[in-house]
Amino acid sequence: VHTQSGLNAQIAAGEYMGDPGRYLYVKLGWTGGIWDVGRTALAGEFYSSSDIGLDGSGESWGLQAVQYFDDLSTEVYLGYRVYSLVSDTASYDDSSSLMVGARWRF
């Protein structure tokens, strides 16, 4: 996290020992002030894998947003993600998910 700009990043990569499977995950974000009610956090992510659990490859990408409401001790969040999986042994449809919610701290 770069505290002055609010930019943040996360990266993870790996591979299975003795197995050809590998993956890569990258998330880039920003946290800052857009409105006077509290901080805003925005992020985008990407995931790619190959030969993990089956012969094939998978990908996903997503976008997330969180708005903090300091006076209410509440966070409202929204997330969207798209998934795809390609395999020689089976056929899969692409899918997507939408997540909306709130958290109230007391």
Secondary structure, DSSP 8 states (H G I E B T S, - for coil): --TTT-EEEEEEEEE-TTS--EEEEEEEEEEEEEETTEEEEEEEEEEEEESSSSSEEEEEEEEEEEEEEGGGTEEEEEEEEEEEEEESS-----EEEEEEEEEE--
